Amino acid sequence: MRRTPVAETVPDPHRGIAIRLSGSGGDGIISAGEILAGAAARAGWAVGGWRETPTEVSGGHAGFTLRLGAGRVLAPPDRLDWVIDLGTGTAGRHAADLGGSGLLLHESGGLKPELPGGITAIGLPFEAIARSETGNGRSRNAVALGTAAAILGIPAELPAELAAIRYGWSGAAGEGGRRALRAGHALALERLGPSRLPAAPAGGAAGQVLLSGNEAVARGAVAAGCRRFYGYPITPATEILERLAVELPRRGGSALSVEDELAALAMCLGSSFAGDKAMTATSGPGFSLMAELLGLAAAAEIPVVVVDVQRAGPCTGLPTRTEQGDLLAAVFGGHGDFPRIVVAPIDVADAFHQTVHAFNLAERWQVPVILLSDQDLAQRLQTVPEPDDGTVAIVERTREAPGDGAFRRYAPAPDGVSPMPPPGTPGRCWRASGQEHDESGLPSADPENHVRMMRRRAAKLDGIPDDACGAETFGAPAAETLVLGWGSTYGAVREAVERLCAAGTPVRGIYPKRLWPYPARRLEPEVARARRVVVPEASAGGGWARLVEMHHGVRAIRVARFDGRPFRPGDLADRIEEIALRGR
């Protein structure tokens, strides 16, 4: 049988190696892609994986894009080297991402796609092989998984071992699945020849683990000492609940799926009042419902962590797509003036550390802390250094109240924070209420008392130093073009900036991780040095750009993407270069 060789050229180090599995919802595309990512990581590659989940309950397009590299994979690929598509008549949708070259493998039973010159399309009998090996055509995702592994030079046994764990393969059905995977692997070797990709770097996976952003948040919560989690399942945050439902009981804690988001946050506040660290996780629609209880947390000065895994809105919107549209709701949402802290991790590794940081801030300042993630970061897979619980600093709330007199929970304190003894402490009873209260916690309608309490609560934010915002800087220090972003766009922006600097266009990037209180003093020197401030954001409204303009008095040049997909480095590099050159 005539072979079509796999491309012999070695991809450049910035672009890496990219393959996509594609099909319809229900084809098992996402699970196969995640297994392939795990196998590639075990083989020694640095891995980044992005899912595209249909919004329909069944059907719709599903895809998983895997990017491999010798070093850290920061962002989705600009273009693909290979696509394996199991859909019927859908293979042509990948032409633009193949970029005029590459190899498209499609189900031979489907329509032959019309593709531009340079792209090679080959029909392969994925379903027929699945039926032959398992008696069930639905196992064709296992065939495609084997084919993809062969293309990447990964032995069939690596994905087979992971698939057995993921799918619970056992007995005759399990052996059929293994045969289907091996048959797909053999099919690729027969039709395409051996993989000509370079070997994975020796020791490339040492000390690395493959995690999603949601898994990293869950691990960070456990490391920080969280013992109570309450949540209502919602895309794309549900994996946090699922992971903690396994992990917390092992540590004497609990994770409960409750009736709605109001109950989730209310129960968190009750647990925190009782002395336990508590967290909830939701997405935009659920976060909207929590606004009043965020005010209660601030008024009663109860530490709590709320994770908002943003998705494309408004309302139900695109629940399986990404967006950064909740920033202003996190910063300003709720009635009345009350303090809150907002943090945002920049990648999967940072999601672990920022979750620990969120708990530390909540405990130290006795305020609600909102961690802003999004679908891109939450469900992205990345190889990251193994998180080490033993190396993180943990902050605990002040519990001991000195003195023998009557306890005043809200007595004046230089930083606005006073001891919070747990219920039942002899002589240290106190009342937690959302109603304005005096120093003892008793209701008070006295205007002067209200002013004192408002100032007391506001003083907490004044005490947080700007240099503690954890800003990540990169690029050319003296560049006149500054890219000032936040959250999950970091990887694509960093790669774009590094490409531009290497090509002779100096650009500087900075990504603060604490967004509110806004770190004006930390960012002002960076902004003042720049002639152009570029703000990339996965948002139509540009909430971050508005905060930048409000605090620095500059006009931010907005680069927005709000189609539900993450930025790609090449698109950003082109746009930033255009802005930089236009300003010369």
C-alpha positions as a printed Julia matrix, in Angstrom:
584×3 Matrix{Float64}:
   0.0    0.0    0.0
   1.34   3.43  -0.94
   2.56   5.47   2.0
   2.12   9.18   2.57
   5.14  10.13   4.73
   4.77  12.27   7.78
   6.37  15.7    7.31
  10.11  15.39   7.74
  10.81  18.99   8.71
  11.39  19.7   12.37
   9.01  22.46  13.56
  10.68  25.6   14.85
  10.95  25.83  18.66
   8.37  28.61  18.96
   5.69  26.74  17.05
   6.29  23.26  18.43
   4.32  20.26  17.2
   0.54  20.38  16.98
  -2.13  17.76  16.35
  -5.91  17.91  16.72
  -8.45  15.17  17.3
 -11.89  16.18  16.07
 -15.39  14.79  15.8
 -18.87  15.13  17.24
 -20.0   15.3   20.83
 -20.3   11.72  22.04
 -17.4   10.43  19.93
 -15.07  10.39  22.94
 -12.82  13.01  21.37
 -12.04  14.95  24.56
 -11.16  11.85  26.58
  -8.99  10.49  23.75
  -7.2   13.84  23.51
  -6.55  13.93  27.24
  -5.19  10.39  27.14
  -2.92  11.36  24.24
  -1.7   14.36  26.25
  -0.91  12.11  29.19
   0.97   9.67  26.97
   2.99  12.49  25.39
   3.89  13.81  28.84
   5.01  10.34  29.92
   7.09  10.1   26.77
   8.99  13.21  27.89
   7.33  16.06  26.01
   6.25  19.35  27.48
   2.53  19.41  26.78
  -0.3   21.89  26.35
  -3.82  20.67  25.59
  -6.95  22.65  24.75
 -10.44  21.21  24.51
 -13.31  22.5   22.42
 -16.47  21.09  23.93
 -19.83  21.48  22.19
 -22.49  23.49  23.97
 -25.11  20.93  22.95
 -25.97  18.07  25.28
 -25.14  15.69  22.43
 -23.78  16.26  18.96
 -22.05  19.47  17.89
 -18.36  19.78  17.17
 -15.84  18.49  19.7
 -12.09  18.88  19.43
  -8.87  18.52  21.37
  -5.72  20.33  20.26
  -2.4   19.07  21.58
   0.81  21.04  21.34
   4.17  19.49  22.2
   7.48  21.22  22.8
  10.92  20.75  24.28
  10.29  23.51  26.83
   7.24  24.93  28.55
   4.18  25.09  26.27
   2.5   28.41  26.99
  -0.25  28.83  24.41
  -2.3   27.16  21.67
  -0.52  26.64  18.34
  -0.82  29.12  15.49
  -1.34  26.29  13.06
  -1.66  22.52  13.05
   0.61  19.86  11.6
  -1.99  17.07  11.68
  -5.73  16.68  12.14
  -7.59  13.43  12.72
 -11.28  14.07  12.1
 -13.97  11.47  12.83
 -16.86  13.7   11.8
 -19.06  13.29   8.77
 -18.47  16.03   6.23
 -16.74  18.27   8.81
 -13.08  17.72   7.93
 -12.91  20.86   5.79
 -13.38  23.08   8.85
  -9.71  22.58   9.75
  -8.23  23.97   6.51
  -7.48  27.42   7.95
  -5.77  25.96  11.03
  -3.65  23.66   8.87
  -2.32  26.84   7.3
  -1.97  25.64   3.7
   0.07  22.57   4.62
  -0.1   19.57   6.9
  -1.94  16.28   6.9
  -5.67  15.68   7.41
  -6.8   12.16   8.25
 -10.55  11.73   7.98
 -13.09   8.94   8.23
 -13.06   7.18   4.86
 -16.8    6.74   5.03
 -17.39  10.51   5.05
 -17.42  13.05   2.25
 -14.04  13.86   0.73
 -13.22  17.36   1.98
 -12.43  20.18  -0.41
  -9.1   21.61   0.71
  -6.66  24.2   -0.61
  -3.45  23.05  -2.24
  -0.68  21.99   0.1
  -2.9   20.07   2.51
  -2.87  16.29   2.1
  -6.13  14.5    2.93
  -6.29  10.75   3.5
  -9.38   8.74   4.29
  -8.85   5.97   6.84
 -11.39   3.32   7.97
 -11.51   4.22  11.66
 -15.05   2.95  12.18
 -14.55  -0.24  10.17
 -11.46  -1.11  12.22
 -13.33  -0.41  15.45
 -16.14  -2.74  14.39
 -13.66  -5.41  13.4
 -11.78  -5.28  16.7
 -14.59  -4.59  19.17
 -17.88  -5.19  17.36
 -18.76  -1.55  18.07
 -18.09   1.35  15.74
 -18.18   3.78  18.66
 -14.72   2.58  19.66
 -13.23   4.41  16.71
 -11.88   7.04  19.1
  -9.52   4.33  20.39
  -8.41   3.68  16.79
  -7.81   7.4   16.26
  -5.91   7.57  19.56
  -3.56   4.83  18.38
  -3.07   6.58  15.04
  -2.24   9.86  16.74
   0.26   8.16  19.06
   2.04   6.59  16.09
   2.26   9.95  14.32
   3.91  11.42  17.4
   6.3    8.51  17.8
   4.68   7.32  21.04
   4.58   3.53  21.66
   1.06   2.12  21.63
   1.36   0.77  25.16
   1.59   4.23  26.72
  -1.87   5.43  25.65
  -3.25   1.9   26.09
  -2.23   1.9   29.75
  -3.82   5.32  30.35
  -6.95   4.4   28.37
  -7.43   1.3   30.52
  -7.47   3.52  33.6
  -9.69   6.22  32.05
 -12.24   3.87  30.48
 -12.05   1.1   33.07
 -11.04  -1.45  30.45
 -11.28  -4.99  31.74
 -12.17  -8.43  30.47
 -13.13  -8.98  26.85
 -14.32  -5.4   26.34
 -11.02  -4.07  27.64
  -9.03  -6.32  25.38
 -11.15  -5.19  22.44
 -10.33  -1.57  23.24
  -6.62  -2.36  23.38
  -6.82  -4.17  20.04
  -8.57  -1.18  18.47
  -5.9    1.18  19.75
  -3.07  -1.05  18.56
  -4.78  -1.44  15.18
  -4.94   2.34  14.81
  -1.25   2.55  15.7
  -0.39  -0.11  13.11
  -2.59   1.6   10.51
  -0.6    4.81  10.85
   2.72   3.01  10.51
   1.42   1.18   7.43
  -0.06   4.19   5.66
   2.24   6.96   6.85
   5.47   5.22   7.75
   7.42   5.6   10.98
   7.29   8.94  12.76
  10.11  11.25  11.72
   9.67  13.58  14.65
  12.66  14.2   16.88
  12.7   12.18  20.06
  11.29  13.8   23.17
  14.05  15.55  25.13
  15.83  13.27  27.57
  14.58  13.9   31.09
  12.05  16.39  29.76
   9.29  15.11  32.02
  11.41  14.85  35.17
   9.61  16.47  38.08
   6.67  17.41  35.86
   3.0   16.5   36.19
   0.12  17.0   33.76
  -2.63  19.1   35.36
  -5.63  21.17  34.34
  -6.23  24.59  35.83
  -9.2   23.27  37.81
  -7.09  20.42  39.23
  -4.39  22.92  40.21
  -6.95  25.08  42.01
  -8.21  22.04  43.93
  -4.69  21.03  44.89
  -3.92  24.58  45.98
  -7.01  24.65  48.17
  -5.95  21.44  49.9
  -2.4   22.74  50.39
  -3.76  25.98  51.89
  -5.72  24.04  54.51
  -9.21  24.25  53.01
 -11.43  21.71  54.76
 -14.93  22.68  53.57
 -16.09  23.06  50.0
 -19.67  23.71  48.9
 -20.64  24.08  45.28
 -23.35  23.77  42.68
 -22.19  21.98  39.5
 -21.69  24.44  36.65
 -19.59  24.4   33.5
 -16.63  24.99  33.43
 -15.97  24.85  37.21
 -17.39  21.43  38.11
 -14.05  19.59  38.08
 -13.01  21.53  41.21
 -15.96  20.07  43.1
 -15.28  16.6   41.7
 -11.62  16.68  42.71
 -12.25  18.03  46.21
 -15.02  15.48  46.78
 -12.23  12.91  46.63
  -9.42  14.82  48.36
 -11.09  16.57  51.31
 -12.61  13.51  53.02
  -9.1   12.0   53.1
  -8.07  14.95  55.28
 -11.05  15.04  57.58
 -12.9   17.61  55.47
 -15.92  17.52  53.22
 -17.13  18.66  49.81
 -20.86  18.91  49.2
 -22.89  19.51  46.07
 -25.71  21.76  47.25
 -28.98  23.08  45.85
 -27.76  26.39  44.39
 -25.0   28.98  44.46
 -26.56  31.02  47.26
 -26.56  27.98  49.52
 -22.98  27.19  48.51
 -21.58  30.54  49.62
 -23.85  30.73  52.69
 -22.57  27.35  53.86
 -18.99  28.47  53.24
 -19.57  31.46  55.5
 -21.07  29.24  58.18
 -18.08  26.89  58.08
 -15.6   29.75  58.13
 -17.44  31.36  61.06
 -17.06  28.03  62.84
 -13.3   28.12  62.27
 -12.67  26.11  59.08
 -11.18  27.41  55.87
 -13.88  27.24  53.18
 -14.2   27.74  49.44
 -16.77  27.61  46.67
 -16.36  27.59  42.89
 -18.79  28.7   40.22
 -19.02  30.47  36.86
 -20.54  33.79  35.81
 -24.26  32.99  36.28
 -23.62  31.55  39.74
 -21.28  34.37  40.69
 -24.05  36.86  39.95
 -26.23  35.11  42.53
 -23.53  35.39  45.19
 -23.32  39.2   45.24
 -25.36  39.75  48.41
 -23.5   37.08  50.37
 -20.16  38.59  49.35
 -21.4   41.68  51.14
 -22.26  39.57  54.19
 -18.73  38.12  54.21
 -17.26  41.62  54.14
 -19.67  43.09  56.72
 -19.25  40.23  59.19
 -15.53  40.03  58.33
 -15.55  36.31  57.59
 -12.72  34.9   55.44
 -13.86  33.01  52.34
 -12.51  32.16  48.89
 -14.77  32.26  45.82
 -13.48  30.87  42.51
 -15.18  32.29  39.41
 -14.3   30.2   36.35
 -15.48  32.65  33.72
 -17.25  31.64  30.54
 -18.66  33.48  27.56
 -21.8   35.42  28.5
 -24.11  37.09  29.04
 -26.66  34.84  30.78
 -26.14  31.22  29.71
 -24.02  32.49  26.82
 -21.53  29.93  25.55
 -21.02  27.76  28.63
 -18.13  25.74  27.18
 -16.19  28.71  25.79
 -13.81  31.16  27.42
 -14.1   34.85  28.26
 -12.77  37.43  30.75
 -16.01  39.33  31.11
 -16.52  39.08  34.89
 -13.67  41.31  36.04
 -15.7   44.41  36.8
 -18.38  42.33  38.51
 -15.68  40.85  40.74
 -14.19  44.27  41.52
 -17.37  46.31  41.92
 -20.27  43.83  42.12
 -22.64  44.04  45.08
 -24.53  46.83  46.79
 -22.81  49.28  49.08
 -19.09  49.78  49.5
 -17.2   46.82  50.91
 -13.67  45.47  50.62
 -12.76  42.45  48.57
  -9.56  41.15  47.0
  -9.38  39.82  43.44
  -6.55  37.6   42.19
  -6.05  35.9   38.84
  -3.59  33.09  38.0
  -1.74  33.32  34.69
  -1.27  29.61  33.92
  -1.88  26.16  35.34
   1.17  26.16  37.61
   0.22  29.57  38.94
  -3.36  28.42  39.61
  -1.99  26.28  42.45
   0.0   29.13  43.98
  -2.67  31.8   43.55
  -5.23  29.57  45.27
  -2.91  29.24  48.26
  -2.37  33.01  48.1
  -6.13  33.61  48.0
  -6.61  31.66  51.23
  -3.71  33.49  52.86
  -5.18  36.86  51.91
  -8.64  35.88  53.15
  -7.28  34.68  56.47
  -4.94  37.63  56.96
  -7.45  40.36  56.11
 -10.77  38.64  56.93
 -12.38  39.57  53.61
 -13.84  37.65  50.68
 -11.19  36.83  48.09
 -12.27  36.17  44.51
 -10.05  34.08  42.28
 -10.76  34.71  38.59
 -10.04  31.8   36.31
 -11.74  31.07  32.96
 -12.6   28.12  30.74
  -9.34  28.4   28.81
  -7.19  28.14  31.92
  -9.49  25.87  33.93
  -9.78  23.08  31.37
  -6.38  23.54  29.74
  -3.84  20.76  30.34
  -0.2   21.71  30.92
   2.89  19.93  32.15
   3.98  21.86  35.23
   6.43  21.33  38.09
   4.92  18.98  40.67
   3.26  21.22  43.29
   4.92  20.77  46.66
   2.55  21.34  49.56
   5.48  21.46  51.95
   7.07  24.55  50.4
   4.12  26.95  50.49
   3.71  29.49  53.27
   0.36  29.19  55.06
  -1.35  32.06  56.88
  -3.87  31.41  59.64
  -6.4   33.86  61.02
  -5.76  35.45  64.39
  -7.86  33.51  66.88
  -6.52  34.48  70.3
  -8.03  37.62  71.85
  -5.87  38.97  74.69
  -7.31  40.5   77.85
  -9.92  39.52  80.41
 -12.56  42.17  79.72
 -15.64  42.03  77.53
 -14.72  40.81  74.05
 -15.23  43.29  71.22
 -14.95  41.45  67.92
 -14.86  44.64  65.85
 -12.73  46.78  68.14
 -10.46  49.34  66.45
  -7.25  47.92  65.04
  -4.46  49.68  63.11
  -4.97  47.5   60.04
  -8.7   46.92  60.51
  -8.23  43.28  61.5
  -9.04  41.98  64.98
  -9.01  38.47  66.47
 -11.64  35.95  65.34
 -11.98  33.28  68.04
 -14.05  30.22  67.11
 -17.53  29.79  68.57
 -17.55  28.29  72.02
 -14.37  30.0   73.18
 -15.07  30.9   76.84
 -15.66  34.63  77.27
 -15.23  35.25  73.57
 -18.73  34.97  72.11
 -19.58  37.33  69.27
 -22.33  38.0   66.79
 -21.75  37.93  63.02
 -24.32  39.94  61.11
 -24.82  41.65  57.8
 -26.59  44.47  59.62
 -24.38  47.36  60.62
 -23.06  46.7   64.1
 -20.98  48.24  66.84
 -17.64  47.0   68.11
 -19.32  44.15  70.0
 -21.26  42.98  66.95
 -24.63  44.27  68.18
 -26.87  46.08  65.66
 -26.36  49.84  65.54
 -28.04  52.54  63.43
 -25.81  55.3   64.8
 -24.44  57.35  61.85
 -21.08  57.97  63.46
 -20.67  54.28  64.22
 -21.45  53.47  60.58
 -18.71  55.82  59.43
 -16.23  54.23  61.84
 -17.08  50.73  60.68
 -16.92  51.65  56.99
 -13.48  53.17  57.55
 -12.38  50.17  59.57
 -13.29  47.77  56.76
 -11.78  49.98  54.06
  -8.5   50.22  55.99
  -7.85  46.57  55.27
  -7.22  47.22  51.59
  -4.99  50.18  52.39
  -2.68  47.85  54.27
  -1.98  45.51  51.34
   1.34  46.56  49.75
   1.38  47.1   45.99
   4.64  45.21  45.62
   2.79  42.08  46.78
   0.76  41.89  43.55
   3.08  39.22  42.16
   3.58  40.86  38.77
   5.26  38.75  36.08
   7.47  40.8   33.73
   9.09  39.75  30.47
  10.46  41.17  27.24
  12.69  44.23  26.69
  12.91  46.37  29.88
  13.3   49.69  28.05
  10.71  49.09  25.32
   8.35  51.9   24.42
   5.5   49.43  23.84
   4.08  47.9   27.01
   1.63  44.99  26.99
  -0.34  45.06  30.24
  -2.65  42.08  30.66
  -4.1   39.68  33.21
  -5.06  36.07  33.65
  -5.08  33.3   31.08
  -3.92  35.41  28.11
  -0.42  35.42  29.63
   0.95  32.44  27.68
  -0.02  33.69  24.23
   1.14  37.23  25.05
   4.46  36.09  26.45
   5.18  33.96  23.41
   4.2   36.83  21.1
   6.44  39.29  22.98
   9.4   36.91  22.93
   9.0   36.4   19.17
   8.9   40.15  18.56
  11.95  40.83  20.73
  13.87  38.08  18.92
  12.92  39.64  15.58
  14.15  43.1   16.62
  10.91  44.75  17.77
  11.34  45.54  21.48
   8.21  45.01  23.57
   7.75  44.66  27.32
   5.03  42.7   29.06
   3.71  42.76  32.61
   1.0   40.63  34.21
  -0.03  41.42  37.81
  -1.69  38.55  39.62
  -3.51  40.62  42.22
  -5.96  42.79  40.31
  -7.8   44.43  43.21
  -6.91  46.47  45.13
  -5.48  47.75  41.85
  -1.66  47.81  42.15
  -1.29  51.38  40.88
   2.01  52.16  42.59
   3.6   48.97  41.21
   2.37  49.55  37.68
   2.72  53.33  37.42
   6.47  53.36  36.66
   5.95  50.75  33.92
   3.11  52.71  32.36
   4.93  56.04  32.67
   7.95  54.73  30.75
   5.85  53.46  27.86
   4.65  55.44  24.86
   2.03  52.84  24.04
   0.06  50.66  26.47
  -1.52  47.63  24.8
  -4.19  45.74  26.75
  -5.07  42.27  25.4
  -8.3   40.9   26.83
 -10.79  38.13  26.11
 -13.66  40.53  26.6
 -15.84  42.79  24.47
 -16.24  45.35  27.24
 -12.57  45.63  28.14
 -12.87  45.74  31.93
  -9.11  45.62  32.5
  -8.5   48.37  29.94
 -11.0   50.54  31.81
  -9.21  49.99  35.12
  -5.85  50.79  33.51
  -7.21  54.02  32.03
  -8.92  54.99  35.27
  -5.81  54.59  37.4
  -3.13  55.89  35.05
  -4.88  58.5   32.93
  -3.69  56.95  29.66
  -5.5   55.7   26.61
  -5.15  51.95  26.46
  -4.91  50.35  23.03
  -7.31  47.44  23.28
  -6.75  44.1   21.6
  -9.9   42.08  22.16
 -11.0   38.57  21.34
 -14.45  37.45  22.45
 -15.47  34.63  20.12
 -15.03  32.12  22.95
 -11.61  30.91  21.82
  -8.22  31.74  23.36
  -5.69  34.08  21.76
  -3.01  32.6   19.53
   0.56  33.91  19.73
   0.93  34.65  16.03
  -2.2   36.76  15.83
  -1.11  38.73  18.88
   2.43  39.19  17.56
   1.09  40.61  14.3
  -1.24  43.02  16.08
   1.31  44.18  18.66
   3.97  44.66  15.98
   1.54  46.76  13.96
   0.89  48.96  17.01
   4.59  49.24  17.86
   5.67  50.15  14.33
   2.79  52.59  13.83
   3.93  54.47  16.9
   7.46  55.05  15.66
